[in-house]
Amino acid sequence: MNKENINPETVISRSDSLISNNLGEDIVMMDIDEGSYYGLESVAARIWELTEEPVSVATICKTLTSEYDVPEQKCLEEVAEFVGDLLTRKIIQIAKQ
């Protein structure tokens, strides 16, 4: 799935094969199946925090637009792109569409 297929109703959840830990404002993750490490900073780390439970892209953007000075449409576009990247890396999965 790519960012063009991700819409506000797309619900995402974290992959079960990841272990994550907060390091101040950053988050580090390890994919125990692949042996890969990832680091998230700032807004990306905040998005990760919001995926603790399955969550829709719309809910993520609602939170981000209330916390950051970003227009809703720009938020949706950028979150869709980021979510697409996370899906490609198998860091998250689609819970339902």
One Martini backbone bead per residue (centre of mass of N, CA, C, O) as a GRO file, in nm:
protein
   97
    1MET     BB    1   0.099   0.034   0.021
    2ASN     BB    2   0.033   0.369  -0.045
    3LYS     BB    3  -0.034   0.701  -0.005
    4GLU     BB    4  -0.281   0.695  -0.209
    5ASN     BB    5  -0.437   0.468  -0.015
    6ILE     BB    6  -0.440   0.681   0.205
    7ASN     BB    7  -0.680   0.776   0.444
    8PRO     BB    8  -0.856   0.905   0.706
    9GLU     BB    9  -0.986   0.601   0.765
   10THR     BB   10  -0.727   0.483   0.816
   11VAL     BB   11  -0.614   0.210   1.013
   12ILE     BB   12  -0.354   0.184   1.249
   13SER     BB   13  -0.079  -0.033   1.356
   14ARG     BB   14   0.146  -0.191   1.522
   15SER     BB   15   0.397  -0.392   1.516
   16ASP     BB   16   0.483  -0.688   1.690
   17SER     BB   17   0.813  -0.675   1.612
   18LEU     BB   18   0.835  -0.422   1.803
   19ILE     BB   19   1.067  -0.220   1.981
   20SER     BB   20   1.029   0.053   2.214
   21ASN     BB   21   1.192   0.378   2.309
   22ASN     BB   22   1.242   0.644   2.508
   23LEU     BB   23   1.457   0.946   2.430
   24GLY     BB   24   1.298   1.166   2.534
   25GLU     BB   25   1.185   1.295   2.225
   26ASP     BB   26   1.275   1.026   2.129
   27ILE     BB   27   1.269   0.724   1.918
   28VAL     BB   28   1.343   0.380   1.950
   29MET     BB   29   1.374   0.095   1.726
   30MET     BB   30   1.313  -0.269   1.700
   31ASP     BB   31   1.334  -0.531   1.474
   32ILE     BB   32   1.332  -0.862   1.567
   33ASP     BB   33   1.310  -1.002   1.283
   34GLU     BB   34   1.532  -0.806   1.118
   35GLY     BB   35   1.742  -0.621   1.292
   36SER     BB   36   1.625  -0.330   1.298
   37TYR     BB   37   1.679   0.021   1.316
   38TYR     BB   38   1.503   0.311   1.461
   39GLY     BB   39   1.441   0.671   1.431
   40LEU     BB   40   1.253   0.924   1.610
   41GLU     BB   41   1.143   1.260   1.562
   42SER     BB   42   0.924   1.457   1.688
   43VAL     BB   43   0.657   1.412   1.498
   44ALA     BB   44   0.714   1.114   1.451
   45ALA     BB   45   0.706   1.043   1.753
   46ARG     BB   46   0.415   1.135   1.796
   47ILE     BB   47   0.283   0.939   1.605
   48TRP     BB   48   0.377   0.688   1.752
   49GLU     BB   49   0.228   0.747   2.015
   50LEU     BB   50  -0.063   0.741   1.867
   51THR     BB   51  -0.015   0.407   1.803
   52GLU     BB   52  -0.069   0.236   2.059
   53GLU     BB   53  -0.337   0.234   1.924
   54PRO     BB   54  -0.559   0.206   1.712
   55VAL     BB   55  -0.560   0.451   1.433
   56SER     BB   56  -0.651   0.716   1.260
   57VAL     BB   57  -0.551   0.956   1.050
   58ALA     BB   58  -0.756   1.169   1.146
   59THR     BB   59  -0.676   1.158   1.447
   60ILE     BB   60  -0.387   1.236   1.416
   61CYS     BB   61  -0.446   1.515   1.276
   62LYS     BB   62  -0.612   1.638   1.500
   63THR     BB   63  -0.383   1.643   1.703
   64LEU     BB   64  -0.163   1.792   1.536
   65THR     BB   65  -0.334   2.057   1.476
   66SER     BB   66  -0.348   2.124   1.792
   67GLU     BB   67  -0.014   2.125   1.837
   68TYR     BB   68   0.029   2.241   1.547
   69ASP     BB   69   0.115   2.460   1.273
   70VAL     BB   70  -0.116   2.297   1.066
   71PRO     BB   71  -0.278   2.215   0.805
   72GLU     BB   72  -0.489   1.966   0.740
   73GLN     BB   73  -0.403   1.886   0.449
   74LYS     BB   74  -0.100   1.873   0.503
   75CYS     BB   75  -0.118   1.660   0.720
   76LEU     BB   76  -0.246   1.435   0.552
   77GLU     BB   77  -0.016   1.416   0.344
   78GLU     BB   78   0.224   1.363   0.544
   79VAL     BB   79   0.106   1.121   0.693
   80ALA     BB   80   0.067   0.940   0.445
   81GLU     BB   81   0.367   0.927   0.374
   82PHE     BB   82   0.469   0.815   0.644
   83VAL     BB   83   0.288   0.564   0.654
   84GLY     BB   84   0.393   0.443   0.392
   85ASP     BB   85   0.680   0.402   0.500
   86LEU     BB   86   0.605   0.221   0.742
   87LEU     BB   87   0.476  -0.002   0.570
   88THR     BB   88   0.723  -0.075   0.400
   89ARG     BB   89   0.887  -0.144   0.681
   90LYS     BB   90   0.681  -0.288   0.887
   91ILE     BB   91   0.595  -0.100   1.145
   92ILE     BB   92   0.314  -0.106   1.026
   93GLN     BB   93  -0.049  -0.154   1.001
   94ILE     BB   94  -0.347  -0.240   0.874
   95ALA     BB   95  -0.648  -0.267   1.038
   96LYS     BB   96  -0.844  -0.072   0.861
   97GLN     BB   97  -1.064   0.074   0.585
   0.00000   0.00000   0.00000
